[in-house]
Amino acid sequence: MNDSMKEHWNEIYEALDVDELTWYEEIPAPSIKLLSRCKINKDEPVLDVGAGASTFVDYLVDQGFSNIIAADISEIALGKLKERLGNEKARTVKWIVDDITQPVHIRNLKDVAVWHDRAVLHFLLEKRQQDMYLSTLKKVIKKGGYVIIAAFSLKGAKKCTGLDVKNYDPNMLAEFLGEDFSLLEYFDYTYHMPSGQPRPYVYTLFQRNQL
Ligand SMILES: C[S@@+](CC[C@H](N)C(=O)[O-])C[C@H]1O[C@@H](n2cnc3c(N)ncnc32)[C@H](O)[C@@H]1O
């Protein structure tokens, strides 16, 4: 576990209400759109990597997905998400506090049908971290499974929460995932922060090849 990163994120989630975060979405519409393209059953594992306190998890619960996994380096973030969901809904989610660059628990998952990452990969600047992210993704996702990655686009911000980010376009993400994954859909999406300022993202949907 990268303790300084954990501390960084815990401090942010401690300092701000969830709806003040510069990535807060009341309705995670672009993720929902891409999820709707995934041909999966609601009892298959859906993993939100770096879920934070995301409303995407609320959406999955409310839609009846029964095998949801929310993973994040910050236990404070996941605590806030649990609290918002309430005990009954929170019990239906598997909670994992883990670092995707040094994963212990996430790597034990199996047959993940959807890997969802909004605004996490772009924080991984070192090749070693990106390699671990990718090898973990490949280890846990099933053949024919889906990968949704949303990152700051090439036109997007160069920093978030004081941390540098790597900006992406769909080709870069396709190259990153490699030949085992096919790009099914992508779009640019301008998110507006609570301040009203625009934040350009790119959203991508990939499918792992069946063979
Ligand atoms: C910009 S926030 C996005 C949160 C969430 N995906 C959303 O859309 O609301 C980035 C999230 O990634 C988490 N994170 C950052 N580095 C991580 C790592 N190495 N392993 C796991 N989670 C990480 C942070 O704690 C934070 O919740």
The ligand as an SDF file (V2000), in Angstrom:
LIG
                    3D

 27 29  0  0  0  0  0  0  0  0999 V2000
  -10.9970   11.4120   -8.8270 C   0  0  0  0  0  0  0  0  0  0  0  0
  -11.4930   10.2090   -7.7040 S   0  0  0  0  0  0  0  0  0  0  0  0
  -12.7660    9.3280   -8.6060 C   0  0  0  0  0  0  0  0  0  0  0  0
  -13.6530    8.5160   -7.6950 C   0  0  0  0  0  0  0  0  0  0  0  0
  -14.7700    7.7640   -8.3960 C   0  0  0  0  0  0  0  0  0  0  0  0
  -14.2720    6.8730   -9.3930 N   0  0  0  0  0  0  0  0  0  0  0  0
  -15.7650    8.7060   -8.9940 C   0  0  0  0  0  0  0  0  0  0  0  0
  -15.9040    8.7770  -10.2050 O   0  0  0  0  0  0  0  0  0  0  0  0
  -16.4450    9.3860   -8.1950 O   0  0  0  0  0  0  0  0  0  0  0  0
  -10.1430    9.0650   -7.7460 C   0  0  0  0  0  0  0  0  0  0  0  0
  -10.3420    7.8920   -6.7950 C   0  0  0  0  0  0  0  0  0  0  0  0
   -9.2950    6.9500   -6.9690 O   0  0  0  0  0  0  0  0  0  0  0  0
   -8.8700    6.5030   -5.7080 C   0  0  0  0  0  0  0  0  0  0  0  0
   -7.4770    6.0660   -5.8750 N   0  0  0  0  0  0  0  0  0  0  0  0
   -6.4120    6.8410   -6.1860 C   0  0  0  0  0  0  0  0  0  0  0  0
   -5.3120    6.1040   -6.2910 N   0  0  0  0  0  0  0  0  0  0  0  0
   -5.6910    4.8220   -6.0490 C   0  0  0  0  0  0  0  0  0  0  0  0
   -4.9830    3.5880   -6.0070 C   0  0  0  0  0  0  0  0  0  0  0  0
   -3.6600    3.5430   -6.2260 N   0  0  0  0  0  0  0  0  0  0  0  0
   -5.6570    2.4700   -5.7210 N   0  0  0  0  0  0  0  0  0  0  0  0
   -7.0010    2.5200   -5.4940 C   0  0  0  0  0  0  0  0  0  0  0  0
   -7.7160    3.6500   -5.5110 N   0  0  0  0  0  0  0  0  0  0  0  0
   -7.0670    4.8010   -5.7880 C   0  0  0  0  0  0  0  0  0  0  0  0
   -9.0340    7.7110   -4.8010 C   0  0  0  0  0  0  0  0  0  0  0  0
   -9.1090    7.3980   -3.4320 O   0  0  0  0  0  0  0  0  0  0  0  0
  -10.3260    8.3130   -5.3370 C   0  0  0  0  0  0  0  0  0  0  0  0
  -11.4490    7.7820   -4.6890 O   0  0  0  0  0  0  0  0  0  0  0  0
  1  2  1  0
  2  3  1  0
  2 10  1  0
  3  4  1  0
  4  5  1  0
  5  6  1  0
  5  7  1  0
  7  8  2  0
  7  9  1  0
 10 11  1  0
 11 12  1  0
 11 26  1  0
 12 13  1  0
 13 14  1  0
 13 24  1  0
 14 15  1  0
 14 23  1  0
 15 16  2  0
 16 17  1  0
 17 18  1  0
 17 23  2  0
 18 19  1  0
 18 20  2  0
 20 21  1  0
 21 22  2  0
 22 23  1  0
 24 25  1  0
 24 26  1  0
 26 27  1  0
M  CHG  2   2   1   9  -1
M  END
$$$$
